[in-house]
Amino acid sequence: MKKAPIPRSAAQLRVAASLGTLVLATIGAALPLSMVAPTLALTAAEFGTTAAESSWTLTIVLVVAATFTPVIGRLGDIYRPRRVLLILIPIVCVGLLIAGISTSMPELIAGRALQGLGGGVFPLAISLASHSMPHHRRATAIGILTSAFATGTALGVVISGVLVDRIGTKALAWVPFVLLTVALAHIVAFVPTAPAKGRGRLHLRSAFTLAAGVLALLLAVTEAPRWPIPVLATITCVVIGVAFLTAWGVHEVRREDTSIHRHTLKIRAVWIAHVTAFLLGAALFGTFVILPVFAESASGLGQGATIAGILLLPATVAMALVGSLSGILRTYLGRRGPIILGAALTVAGSIVLTLPPQNIPSLLAGSTLAGAGIAMGSAGALNVLIDVSSTDAVAAVSSINVVARQIGGAFGAATAATLLTLHGGTPEPETYTLAFTFITTLGVAAFALSLLIPSRRRVSRRVAGE
């Protein structure tokens, strides 16, 4: 017997419910990527540790997200994205549960590491939307999901201060836990399955090698200076990190189905865009660490976590508004114009943060300028990659750029936290100056590099897919 067709209104409601569910899951997974940034000082005080050690609750989630998101996306291609999503969300929820009941820093960091796997929710949601949405609404749906991911990350920074002041640091785990639990139930009910795209290799060795290299370098910045014979410990960590990253790079270049197109490494605009993304990501999360500590510390503003969140609110709003202007500015300023202008705004904002009087108005102005500059520069870097890449290479080079930004964020957060604890205990005024100078240095380096991007488009050197 032939099944009756689904009424048009019912089909539209199901499509809307599916998209709403994916948006909820995306926001719930994005929140943990940034929520702890404004509360590192409070977390350190709660667990009786230093800001440098508590910064691992932020850096570990960024490292895990950067290294395993491509693997999770590949799993979705092989075994169907809905199936992988139904397995992934409970794992992330376990991480949130561990963080919510943790009584020690190692337990909290372990929970945060599992939360980093939530970075894979976004590409799975994109894949499901591309299959479940009608063709004429597909681009809109993907745009909504992209905005949801950015909004979730930004919202995490803003609302964390209010949650901690009103409820406590455990709320940072329970809020995304509730959102993801609700999303999981709705995925079962409303989100249709999508076909697998065929078999392929996961390249887990490559992911673990990259993670090991990044973690070794982070140890060199955060923990090695406190170990016995600190100079030897730091050098050892750096050597190990460089060795792992070199092995990862060689493996990526040599393998046949690499996500890194070999010819991209020969194009100046491409590798400059990746390095610039790393620097701007470091500046962003470095600022996310320094400003809240300054706001909450007795040697700074001496305010609560809510004020720390408010200080970052204009920056997050500016990031949401200014990033979309990069494409328009490119029309008037040329291919490299938005990156140059973005890096310049980042430098200007960090200088305002560094110089006296360092009160609430000046900090708001500085963070707004820096946030706008980082957003514009990051979007400009992606536009450069699209400009010099062939159609079949855009996804690969863009994903590398996102990974570079996330790893840069991990280094920026770890280095900023280490600088704040150079003298132990409560940071001194000159410590904040040094930390904000670090952000300025990152902006200057990004500005200098952006000047090296060729100003004219060279079609003959576009990246060919392999």
VOPAGU-2260 file (C-alpha; in pm, 1 decimal, decimal comma):
REM VOPAGU-2260
SITE   aa  ch    i         X         Y         Z
SITE  MET   A    0       0,0       0,0       0,0
SITE  LYS   A    1     141,3     339,3     -98,9
SITE  LYS   A    2     219,1     576,1     189,7
SITE  ALA   A    3      26,7     902,5     195,7
SITE  PRO   A    4     242,6    1207,2     126,7
SITE  ILE   A    5     333,5    1423,9     424,0
SITE  PRO   A    6     138,0    1753,5     421,1
SITE  ARG   A    7     348,9    2050,7     322,5
SITE  SER   A    8     293,7    2233,4     652,4
SITE  ALA   A    9     395,8    1924,9     852,4
SITE  ALA   A   10     710,1    1881,6     639,4
SITE  GLN   A   11     802,3    2247,4     694,2
SITE  LEU   A   12     754,2    2210,5    1068,7
SITE  ARG   A   13     977,8    1902,7    1071,4
SITE  VAL   A   14    1248,4    2086,4     876,3
SITE  ALA   A   15    1227,3    2379,5    1119,2
SITE  ALA   A   16    1240,9    2144,8    1419,2
SITE  SER   A   17    1543,9    1968,2    1272,0
SITE  LEU   A   18    1730,7    2294,3    1216,8
SITE  GLY   A   19    1635,0    2426,6    1561,2
SITE  THR   A   20    1765,0    2107,4    1718,6
SITE  LEU   A   21    2097,9    2133,0    1536,1
SITE  VAL   A   22    2127,8    2498,9    1641,4
SITE  LEU   A   23    2067,4    2401,6    2006,0
SITE  ALA   A   24    2327,8    2125,1    1987,1
SITE  THR   A   25    2579,2    2359,6    1823,1
SITE  ILE   A   26    2535,9    2628,3    2089,4
SITE  GLY   A   27    2554,3    2372,7    2369,9
SITE  ALA   A   28    2879,6    2233,2    2231,4
SITE  ALA   A   29    3029,2    2577,8    2163,5
SITE  LEU   A   30    2971,3    2717,5    2513,7
SITE  PRO   A   31    3241,8    2504,2    2686,0
SITE  LEU   A   32    3503,0    2628,9    2436,8
SITE  SER   A   33    3510,5    2969,0    2607,1
SITE  MET   A   34    3304,4    2971,0    2928,7
SITE  VAL   A   35    3596,5    2914,3    3163,3
SITE  ALA   A   36    3810,7    3197,0    3021,0
SITE  PRO   A   37    3675,6    3476,8    3245,8
SITE  THR   A   38    3681,4    3255,7    3557,2
SITE  LEU   A   39    4035,8    3118,0    3561,5
SITE  ALA   A   40    4131,7    3320,2    3869,0
SITE  LEU   A   41    3824,0    3201,4    4059,7
SITE  THR   A   42    3889,7    2842,0    3953,7
SITE  ALA   A   43    4249,5    2870,6    4074,6
SITE  ALA   A   44    4131,4    3004,3    4411,7
SITE  GLU   A   45    3866,0    2733,2    4445,9
SITE  PHE   A   46    4112,5    2450,9    4385,3
SITE  GLY   A   47    4406,4    2615,7    4563,2
SITE  THR   A   48    4629,1    2638,3    4256,1
SITE  THR   A   49    4779,6    2902,7    4027,9
SITE  ALA   A   50    4626,5    3079,7    3728,2
SITE  ALA   A   51    4885,9    2908,0    3506,2
SITE  GLU   A   52    4767,4    2564,2    3617,3
SITE  SER   A   53    4399,3    2656,4    3597,9
SITE  SER   A   54    4458,2    2782,7    3242,5
SITE  TRP   A   55    4481,0    2415,5    3141,6
SITE  THR   A   56    4103,5    2398,2    3187,4
SITE  LEU   A   57    4085,0    2628,4    2884,1
SITE  THR   A   58    4385,9    2521,6    2678,6
SITE  ILE   A   59    4308,3    2148,5    2693,9
SITE  VAL   A   60    3962,5    2195,7    2544,3
SITE  LEU   A   61    4104,7    2407,5    2261,2
SITE  VAL   A   62    4379,2    2154,7    2185,0
SITE  VAL   A   63    4136,9    1860,5    2182,8
SITE  ALA   A   64    3890,0    2051,4    1966,0
SITE  ALA   A   65    4160,5    2154,3    1718,8
SITE  THR   A   66    4314,4    1810,4    1680,3
SITE  PHE   A   67    4009,6    1582,4    1685,7
SITE  THR   A   68    3737,9    1784,9    1512,2
SITE  PRO   A   69    3866,7    1674,0    1166,5
SITE  VAL   A   70    3865,3    1311,1    1285,8
SITE  ILE   A   71    3507,3    1340,8    1410,3
SITE  GLY   A   72    3400,5    1498,6    1083,2
SITE  ARG   A   73    3559,1    1209,0     896,4
SITE  LEU   A   74    3379,9     960,6    1123,0
SITE  GLY   A   75    3053,7    1126,8    1023,5
SITE  ASP   A   76    3139,1    1083,9     656,8
SITE  ILE   A   77    3209,3     713,4     703,0
SITE  TYR   A   78    2945,2     604,7     956,1
SITE  ARG   A   79    2668,3     868,1     901,2
SITE  PRO   A   80    2672,1    1203,4    1084,7
SITE  ARG   A   81    2352,2    1143,6    1285,9
SITE  ARG   A   82    2485,5     817,0    1427,6
SITE  VAL   A   83    2816,5     976,5    1525,6
SITE  LEU   A   84    2636,0    1276,0    1677,8
SITE  LEU   A   85    2419,2    1047,0    1892,8
SITE  ILE   A   86    2739,1     889,2    2029,9
SITE  LEU   A   87    2940,0    1210,9    2057,1
SITE  ILE   A   88    2693,3    1420,3    2259,6
SITE  PRO   A   89    2671,0    1167,1    2549,1
SITE  ILE   A   90    3052,9    1159,4    2563,7
SITE  VAL   A   91    3063,0    1539,6    2588,6
SITE  CYS   A   92    2791,7    1523,4    2855,5
SITE  VAL   A   93    3006,7    1280,4    3054,5
SITE  GLY   A   94    3286,4    1537,8    3039,7
SITE  LEU   A   95    3046,8    1805,6    3163,3
SITE  LEU   A   96    2929,1    1574,3    3441,3
SITE  ILE   A   97    3287,4    1507,8    3552,0
SITE  ALA   A   98    3359,1    1881,3    3556,1
SITE  GLY   A   99    3036,3    1949,5    3746,0
SITE  ILE   A  100    3122,8    1713,5    4031,7
SITE  SER   A  101    3503,0    1747,4    4023,0
SITE  THR   A  102    3685,9    1799,1    4350,5
SITE  SER   A  103    4039,1    1833,4    4213,6
SITE  MET   A  104    4213,4    2006,1    3925,7
SITE  PRO   A  105    4308,8    1678,4    3745,5
SITE  GLU   A  106    3942,7    1571,0    3749,5
SITE  LEU   A  107    3833,0    1909,3    3613,4
SITE  ILE   A  108    4095,0    1900,3    3336,0
SITE  ALA   A  109    3991,5    1545,0    3241,9
SITE  GLY   A  110    3631,4    1654,4    3213,2
SITE  ARG   A  111    3730,6    1956,0    3007,1
SITE  ALA   A  112    3930,0    1734,2    2770,3
SITE  LEU   A  113    3617,7    1531,7    2693,2
SITE  GLN   A  114    3425,7    1856,0    2640,9
SITE  GLY   A  115    3676,5    1950,0    2371,6
SITE  LEU   A  116    3536,4    1668,5    2159,4
SITE  GLY   A  117    3225,6    1884,8    2133,0
SITE  GLY   A  118    3407,4    2081,9    1865,8
SITE  GLY   A  119    3305,3    1797,8    1635,0
SITE  VAL   A  120    2934,1    1872,9    1680,3
SITE  PHE   A  121    2955,3    2169,5    1442,2
SITE  PRO   A  122    3079,3    1985,1    1128,0
SITE  LEU   A  123    2833,2    1701,3    1195,1
SITE  ALA   A  124    2548,5    1953,5    1221,7
SITE  ILE   A  125    2658,5    2115,2     895,8
SITE  SER   A  126    2659,2    1776,5     724,1
SITE  LEU   A  127    2312,2    1690,8     854,2
SITE  ALA   A  128    2173,0    2030,1     754,4
SITE  SER   A  129    2310,8    1997,1     403,2
SITE  HIS   A  130    2113,7    1673,8     361,2
SITE  SER   A  131    1794,8    1748,3     555,9
SITE  MET   A  132    1726,7    2103,8     436,0
SITE  PRO   A  133    1554,2    2179,0     102,4
SITE  HIS   A  134    1803,8    2288,1    -160,2
SITE  HIS   A  135    1682,5    2650,0    -169,6
SITE  ARG   A  136    1723,3    2681,1     209,5
SITE  ARG   A  137    2050,3    2494,4     246,2
SITE  ALA   A  138    2278,8    2799,1     234,5
SITE  THR   A  139    2061,6    2982,4     485,5
SITE  ALA   A  140    2063,8    2684,9     722,6
SITE  ILE   A  141    2442,4    2653,5     706,9
SITE  GLY   A  142    2472,6    3028,0     770,8
SITE  ILE   A  143    2246,1    2997,3    1075,2
SITE  LEU   A  144    2454,6    2709,9    1213,9
SITE  THR   A  145    2778,4    2902,8    1155,4
SITE  SER   A  146    2635,2    3201,8    1340,7
SITE  ALA   A  147    2513,2    2972,5    1620,1
SITE  PHE   A  148    2865,0    2834,0    1667,5
SITE  ALA   A  149    3018,9    3183,3    1681,0
SITE  THR   A  150    2739,9    3309,0    1907,5
SITE  GLY   A  151    2777,9    3015,2    2144,0
SITE  THR   A  152    3150,8    3073,2    2177,7
SITE  ALA   A  153    3104,0    3447,6    2236,4
SITE  LEU   A  154    2805,2    3396,8    2466,7
SITE  GLY   A  155    3007,0    3161,8    2684,0
SITE  VAL   A  156    3251,6    3440,7    2767,7
SITE  VAL   A  157    2976,3    3688,2    2852,1
SITE  ILE   A  158    2738,1    3477,3    3063,2
SITE  SER   A  159    3002,3    3284,2    3258,7
SITE  GLY   A  160    3067,6    3575,6    3494,5
SITE  VAL   A  161    2700,2    3611,1    3582,6
SITE  LEU   A  162    2661,6    3235,1    3631,8
SITE  VAL   A  163    2965,0    3212,0    3859,8
SITE  ASP   A  164    2863,0    3511,9    4071,3
SITE  ARG   A  165    2504,6    3386,5    4111,2
SITE  ILE   A  166    2550,4    3008,3    4124,8
SITE  GLY   A  167    2919,2    2913,9    4131,7
SITE  THR   A  168    3180,4    2768,4    3897,7
SITE  LYS   A  169    2989,1    2438,1    3869,2
SITE  ALA   A  170    2725,4    2621,5    3662,8
SITE  LEU   A  171    2979,4    2635,5    3379,4
SITE  ALA   A  172    2925,0    2261,2    3338,2
SITE  TRP   A  173    2554,6    2227,5    3412,2
SITE  VAL   A  174    2422,4    2488,5    3167,5
SITE  PRO   A  175    2570,8    2327,3    2851,6
SITE  PHE   A  176    2488,6    1984,0    3000,8
SITE  VAL   A  177    2117,1    2071,4    3007,1
SITE  LEU   A  178    2127,9    2219,7    2656,2
SITE  LEU   A  179    2300,0    1913,7    2508,7
SITE  THR   A  180    2071,6    1670,8    2691,9
SITE  VAL   A  181    1763,9    1843,2    2548,9
SITE  ALA   A  182    1928,3    1855,7    2204,2
SITE  LEU   A  183    2004,9    1483,1    2219,7
SITE  ALA   A  184    1639,4    1396,8    2281,1
SITE  HIS   A  185    1529,8    1621,1    1996,6
SITE  ILE   A  186    1787,7    1471,6    1756,7
SITE  VAL   A  187    1631,0    1131,2    1816,2
SITE  ALA   A  188    1285,4    1274,8    1749,9
SITE  PHE   A  189    1333,9    1526,1    1469,3
SITE  VAL   A  190    1666,5    1500,1    1286,1
SITE  PRO   A  191    1661,8    1260,0     989,2
SITE  THR   A  192    1959,6    1046,9     901,9
SITE  ALA   A  193    2201,7    1131,6     622,6
SITE  PRO   A  194    2382,1     886,7     394,0
SITE  ALA   A  195    2740,2     784,5     451,8
SITE  LYS   A  196    2987,7     918,3     198,1
SITE  GLY   A  197    3199,5     607,5     171,3
SITE  ARG   A  198    3494,2     452,3     343,9
SITE  GLY   A  199    3818,2     621,8     429,2
SITE  ARG   A  200    4100,7     640,4     679,5
SITE  LEU   A  201    4069,2     834,4    1006,3
SITE  HIS   A  202    4438,5     921,8    1046,1
SITE  LEU   A  203    4428,3     895,5    1424,5
SITE  ARG   A  204    4806,4     876,2    1437,3
SITE  SER   A  205    4827,1    1216,5    1274,6
SITE  ALA   A  206    4579,1    1365,8    1524,3
SITE  PHE   A  207    4759,1    1221,5    1826,7
SITE  THR   A  208    5097,4    1335,6    1692,0
SITE  LEU   A  209    4971,0    1691,3    1649,3
SITE  ALA   A  210    4815,6    1687,4    1997,6
SITE  ALA   A  211    5138,4    1556,2    2154,6
SITE  GLY   A  212    5345,4    1827,9    1987,4
SITE  VAL   A  213    5113,2    2107,8    2095,0
SITE  LEU   A  214    5084,8    1978,1    2452,1
SITE  ALA   A  215    5463,6    1948,3    2484,6
SITE  LEU   A  216    5508,1    2310,5    2380,4
SITE  LEU   A  217    5232,2    2417,5    2620,5
SITE  LEU   A  218    5414,0    2235,6    2901,5
SITE  ALA   A  219    5727,7    2430,4    2810,6
SITE  VAL   A  220    5534,3    2753,9    2863,2
SITE  THR   A  221    5327,3    2668,8    3171,2
SITE  GLU   A  222    5476,7    2389,3    3382,7
SITE  ALA   A  223    5843,6    2338,3    3289,7
SITE  PRO   A  224    5960,2    2667,6    3451,7
SITE  ARG   A  225    5837,5    2527,8    3786,9
SITE  TRP   A  226    6005,8    2187,1    3757,3
SITE  PRO   A  227    6350,0    2101,8    3896,4
SITE  ILE   A  228    6621,1    2238,9    3665,6
SITE  PRO   A  229    6367,9    2459,8    3483,5
SITE  VAL   A  230    6597,3    2551,1    3193,0
SITE  LEU   A  231    6663,2    2185,9    3107,4
SITE  ALA   A  232    6294,1    2098,4    3150,2
SITE  THR   A  233    6184,2    2381,6    2921,8
SITE  ILE   A  234    6437,8    2294,5    2651,2
SITE  THR   A  235    6339,8    1927,1    2669,2
SITE  CYS   A  236    5969,9    2006,9    2628,1
SITE  VAL   A  237    6042,1    2237,7    2335,2
SITE  VAL   A  238    6259,4    1976,2    2160,5
SITE  ILE   A  239    5994,9    1706,0    2210,3
SITE  GLY   A  240    5719,8    1936,9    2087,4
SITE  VAL   A  241    5912,5    2041,6    1778,5
SITE  ALA   A  242    5996,8    1677,5    1703,3
SITE  PHE   A  243    5630,5    1571,9    1719,4
SITE  LEU   A  244    5513,9    1867,6    1510,3
SITE  THR   A  245    5785,3    1801,1    1252,6
SITE  ALA   A  246    5680,2    1436,4    1230,6
SITE  TRP   A  247    5317,6    1546,4    1191,1
SITE  GLY   A  248    5407,2    1791,5     914,8
SITE  VAL   A  249    5615,1    1536,0     723,2
SITE  HIS   A  250    5336,3    1278,0     750,0
SITE  GLU   A  251    5071,8    1525,2     630,3
SITE  VAL   A  252    5277,4    1632,7     329,5
SITE  ARG   A  253    5366,9    1278,1     222,6
SITE  ARG   A  254    5036,5    1096,4     258,9
SITE  GLU   A  255    4821,2    1060,6     -49,9
SITE  ASP   A  256    4483,8    1172,7      88,2
SITE  THR   A  257    4622,8    1454,3     298,9
SITE  SER   A  258    4401,5    1743,7     404,7
SITE  ILE   A  259    4699,9    1971,9     346,8
SITE  HIS   A  260    4729,9    2032,5     -27,7
SITE  ARG   A  261    5101,6    2017,7    -100,4
SITE  HIS   A  262    5104,6    2322,4    -322,8
SITE  THR   A  263    4955,7    2543,1     -48,9
SITE  LEU   A  264    5284,4    2544,4     139,6
SITE  LYS   A  265    5454,2    2707,9    -159,8
SITE  ILE   A  266    5210,9    3000,4    -177,2
SITE  ARG   A  267    5307,7    3292,9      41,0
SITE  ALA   A  268    4952,8    3420,7      94,6
SITE  VAL   A  269    4838,4    3081,6     225,9
SITE  TRP   A  270    5099,3    3022,0     493,9
SITE  ILE   A  271    5090,2    3387,4     601,8
SITE  ALA   A  272    4711,7    3358,2     644,2
SITE  HIS   A  273    4760,7    3049,1     864,3
SITE  VAL   A  274    5032,4    3209,3    1080,8
SITE  THR   A  275    4827,4    3528,5    1111,5
SITE  ALA   A  276    4527,0    3322,6    1226,0
SITE  PHE   A  277    4749,5    3159,2    1490,0
SITE  LEU   A  278    4865,8    3501,0    1616,6
SITE  LEU   A  279    4516,7    3651,5    1622,6
SITE  GLY   A  280    4377,6    3344,8    1799,3
SITE  ALA   A  281    4652,5    3379,3    2060,4
SITE  ALA   A  282    4569,8    3748,1    2104,3
SITE  LEU   A  283    4198,2    3673,3    2144,1
SITE  PHE   A  284    4223,8    3406,9    2412,7
SITE  GLY   A  285    4515,3    3584,3    2580,5
SITE  THR   A  286    4285,4    3883,4    2623,8
SITE  PHE   A  287    4007,7    3654,1    2747,8
SITE  VAL   A  288    4245,0    3537,8    3023,7
SITE  ILE   A  289    4409,6    3868,3    3121,5
SITE  LEU   A  290    4107,5    4099,7    3137,3
SITE  PRO   A  291    3898,6    3888,1    3380,0
SITE  VAL   A  292    4197,0    3832,7    3611,6
SITE  PHE   A  293    4263,5    4208,7    3611,3
SITE  ALA   A  294    3896,4    4282,2    3679,2
SITE  GLU   A  295    3871,4    4035,8    3969,1
SITE  SER   A  296    4214,4    4084,7    4127,3
SITE  ALA   A  297    4272,7    4314,4    4424,5
SITE  SER   A  298    4568,1    4463,2    4237,8
SITE  GLY   A  299    4340,4    4537,6    3942,9
SITE  LEU   A  300    3980,5    4655,7    3959,0
SITE  GLY   A  301    3879,7    4433,6    4249,3
SITE  GLN   A  302    3539,4    4357,7    4095,6
SITE  GLY   A  303    3341,8    4036,6    4056,2
SITE  ALA   A  304    3315,3    3789,6    3770,5
SITE  THR   A  305    3006,8    3969,4    3639,1
SITE  ILE   A  306    3211,5    4283,5    3569,7
SITE  ALA   A  307    3473,1    4064,6    3402,3
SITE  GLY   A  308    3206,4    3932,4    3167,2
SITE  ILE   A  309    3076,7    4282,7    3100,2
SITE  LEU   A  310    3427,1    4396,9    3003,8
SITE  LEU   A  311    3428,9    4132,7    2732,3
SITE  LEU   A  312    3072,8    4197,6    2613,0
SITE  PRO   A  313    3152,2    4486,5    2372,4
SITE  ALA   A  314    3439,3    4284,6    2225,4
SITE  THR   A  315    3212,7    3988,5    2152,0
SITE  VAL   A  316    2947,0    4215,3    1999,6
SITE  ALA   A  317    3212,3    4386,3    1787,3
SITE  MET   A  318    3340,7    4047,8    1673,0
SITE  ALA   A  319    2990,8    3946,5    1562,4
SITE  LEU   A  320    2930,6    4271,6    1373,5
SITE  VAL   A  321    3270,7    4355,0    1226,0
SITE  GLY   A  322    3370,0    4010,9    1096,4
SITE  SER   A  323    3093,4    4021,3     837,5
SITE  LEU   A  324    3225,2    4355,4     705,9
SITE  SER   A  325    3552,9    4200,0     595,9
SITE  GLY   A  326    3414,3    4098,0     257,0
SITE  ILE   A  327    3277,8    4448,2     194,1
SITE  LEU   A  328    3603,0    4615,4     299,7
SITE  ARG   A  329    3794,8    4384,2      69,7
SITE  THR   A  330    3618,2    4548,4    -225,3
SITE  TYR   A  331    3762,8    4885,0    -129,8
SITE  LEU   A  332    4089,1    4791,6      43,7
SITE  GLY   A  333    4203,8    4499,4    -169,9
SITE  ARG   A  334    4275,3    4138,8     -81,6
SITE  ARG   A  335    4507,3    4203,7     211,5
SITE  GLY   A  336    4336,9    4523,6     334,1
SITE  PRO   A  337    4102,6    4367,6     594,7
SITE  ILE   A  338    4388,4    4167,6     752,9
SITE  ILE   A  339    4612,4    4474,3     773,5
SITE  LEU   A  340    4333,6    4688,0     918,0
SITE  GLY   A  341    4229,8    4412,7    1158,5
SITE  ALA   A  342    4583,9    4364,7    1287,8
SITE  ALA   A  343    4623,7    4742,6    1322,9
SITE  LEU   A  344    4303,3    4763,5    1529,8
SITE  THR   A  345    4428,6    4475,1    1743,6
SITE  VAL   A  346    4751,4    4665,1    1813,0
SITE  ALA   A  347    4561,4    4986,4    1890,8
SITE  GLY   A  348    4324,6    4807,4    2127,7
SITE  SER   A  349    4602,5    4626,3    2313,2
SITE  ILE   A  350    4794,5    4954,7    2353,0
SITE  VAL   A  351    4485,7    5112,5    2509,9
SITE  LEU   A  352    4466,7    4814,8    2747,5
SITE  THR   A  353    4834,4    4849,9    2838,4
SITE  LEU   A  354    4850,7    5224,0    2908,5
SITE  PRO   A  355    4707,4    5403,6    3215,5
SITE  PRO   A  356    4453,8    5469,8    3355,8
SITE  GLN   A  357    4329,9    5108,5    3300,2
SITE  ASN   A  358    3982,3    5185,4    3434,4
SITE  ILE   A  359    3653,2    5037,5    3314,9
SITE  PRO   A  360    3596,9    5288,2    3027,4
SITE  SER   A  361    3949,5    5245,3    2888,7
SITE  LEU   A  362    3933,2    4866,9    2923,4
SITE  LEU   A  363    3598,8    4860,6    2742,5
SITE  ALA   A  364    3742,6    5074,6    2462,0
SITE  GLY   A  365    4057,8    4865,8    2432,6
SITE  SER   A  366    3879,8    4529,5    2436,4
SITE  THR   A  367    3628,1    4653,9    2177,5
SITE  LEU   A  368    3903,8    4769,8    1941,2
SITE  ALA   A  369    4099,7    4447,0    1989,0
SITE  GLY   A  370    3790,5    4227,0    1944,6
SITE  ALA   A  371    3688,4    4409,2    1627,3
SITE  GLY   A  372    4040,7    4386,7    1489,9
SITE  ILE   A  373    4076,6    4015,7    1563,7
SITE  ALA   A  374    3740,2    3940,1    1400,8
SITE  MET   A  375    3821,1    4146,6    1093,1
SITE  GLY   A  376    4168,5    3999,8    1057,0
SITE  SER   A  377    4046,0    3642,1    1102,7
SITE  ALA   A  378    3769,0    3683,9     845,2
SITE  GLY   A  379    4014,6    3856,4     612,2
SITE  ALA   A  380    4253,6    3561,4     639,6
SITE  LEU   A  381    3978,4    3322,2     533,0
SITE  ASN   A  382    3889,2    3548,3     240,1
SITE  VAL   A  383    4252,5    3545,2     127,2
SITE  LEU   A  384    4253,7    3164,8     135,1
SITE  ILE   A  385    3933,7    3148,9     -68,9
SITE  ASP   A  386    4079,6    3399,9    -313,6
SITE  VAL   A  387    4395,4    3199,1    -385,9
SITE  SER   A  388    4244,6    2848,7    -362,0
SITE  SER   A  389    4062,4    2642,0    -618,4
SITE  THR   A  390    3708,9    2531,6    -535,3
SITE  ASP   A  391    3802,8    2178,1    -432,1
SITE  ALA   A  392    4077,5    2304,4    -199,5
SITE  VAL   A  393    3881,2    2571,1     -10,6
SITE  ALA   A  394    3743,0    2334,9     255,2
SITE  ALA   A  395    4085,2    2187,2     330,3
SITE  VAL   A  396    4280,3    2512,0     358,4
SITE  SER   A  397    3997,3    2677,4     553,5
SITE  SER   A  398    3986,0    2395,6     809,5
SITE  ILE   A  399    4362,1    2425,8     859,4
SITE  ASN   A  400    4314,8    2797,4     922,2
SITE  VAL   A  401    4052,4    2726,5    1188,2
SITE  VAL   A  402    4281,1    2470,8    1354,9
SITE  ALA   A  403    4567,2    2724,5    1351,5
SITE  ARG   A  404    4342,5    2979,4    1523,8
SITE  GLN   A  405    4236,5    2729,6    1792,8
SITE  ILE   A  406    4592,8    2617,7    1862,9
SITE  GLY   A  407    4696,5    2982,0    1874,0
SITE  GLY   A  408    4420,6    3038,6    2128,6
SITE  ALA   A  409    4560,6    2760,1    2346,5
SITE  PHE   A  410    4910,5    2911,8    2335,7
SITE  GLY   A  411    4779,4    3262,5    2399,7
SITE  ALA   A  412    4577,3    3154,2    2701,8
SITE  ALA   A  413    4861,5    2946,2    2848,1
SITE  THR   A  414    5126,2    3215,6    2794,7
SITE  ALA   A  415    4905,6    3491,5    2935,4
SITE  ALA   A  416    4829,6    3284,8    3247,4
SITE  THR   A  417    5200,1    3210,2    3294,0
SITE  LEU   A  418    5293,1    3578,3    3264,8
SITE  LEU   A  419    5033,9    3667,6    3529,1
SITE  THR   A  420    5192,5    3426,6    3777,9
SITE  LEU   A  421    5556,6    3521,1    3723,6
SITE  HIS   A  422    5582,0    3669,3    4073,5
SITE  GLY   A  423    5348,8    3416,8    4236,1
SITE  GLY   A  424    5023,2    3490,2    4416,1
SITE  THR   A  425    4834,3    3806,4    4320,1
SITE  PRO   A  426    4972,0    3967,5    4004,5
SITE  GLU   A  427    5143,9    4303,5    4046,9
SITE  PRO   A  428    5054,7    4609,0    3832,7
SITE  GLU   A  429    5371,2    4566,0    3625,6
SITE  THR   A  430    5269,6    4203,4    3563,2
SITE  TYR   A  431    4952,7    4318,5    3391,9
SITE  THR   A  432    5154,4    4561,4    3182,3
SITE  LEU   A  433    5379,4    4277,1    3071,8
SITE  ALA   A  434    5079,7    4055,2    2989,1
SITE  PHE   A  435    4905,9    4325,7    2785,0
SITE  THR   A  436    5236,8    4397,8    2610,0
SITE  PHE   A  437    5237,4    4030,6    2506,2
SITE  ILE   A  438    4901,0    4086,8    2333,5
SITE  THR   A  439    5041,8    4398,7    2164,0
SITE  THR   A  440    5340,9    4198,8    2040,4
SITE  LEU   A  441    5111,2    3938,6    1886,0
SITE  GLY   A  442    4919,1    4214,4    1708,2
SITE  VAL   A  443    5237,5    4375,7    1578,7
SITE  ALA   A  444    5360,6    4040,7    1447,0
SITE  ALA   A  445    5026,3    3982,2    1271,4
SITE  PHE   A  446    5040,1    4332,4    1122,4
SITE  ALA   A  447    5395,8    4284,0     994,6
SITE  LEU   A  448    5308,4    3948,7     838,4
SITE  SER   A  449    4992,9    4082,0     672,8
SITE  LEU   A  450    5205,0    4336,5     484,3
SITE  LEU   A  451    5382,7    4045,2     314,1
SITE  ILE   A  452    5063,0    3913,0     152,1
SITE  PRO   A  453    5073,1    3987,8    -223,8
SITE  SER   A  454    4838,8    4273,8    -299,0
SITE  ARG   A  455    4737,3    4149,5    -642,8
SITE  ARG   A  456    4554,8    3827,1    -720,6
SITE  ARG   A  457    4759,7    3582,4    -921,6
SITE  VAL   A  458    4534,6    3333,1   -1085,8
SITE  SER   A  459    4826,2    3128,5   -1209,9
SITE  ARG   A  460    4918,7    3041,4    -854,6
SITE  ARG   A  461    4580,1    2928,2    -733,5
SITE  VAL   A  462    4588,9    2615,3    -522,0
SITE  ALA   A  463    4500,4    2308,1    -721,3
SITE  GLY   A  464    4319,4    2024,8    -554,0
SITE  GLU   A  465    4492,2    1693,0    -552,1
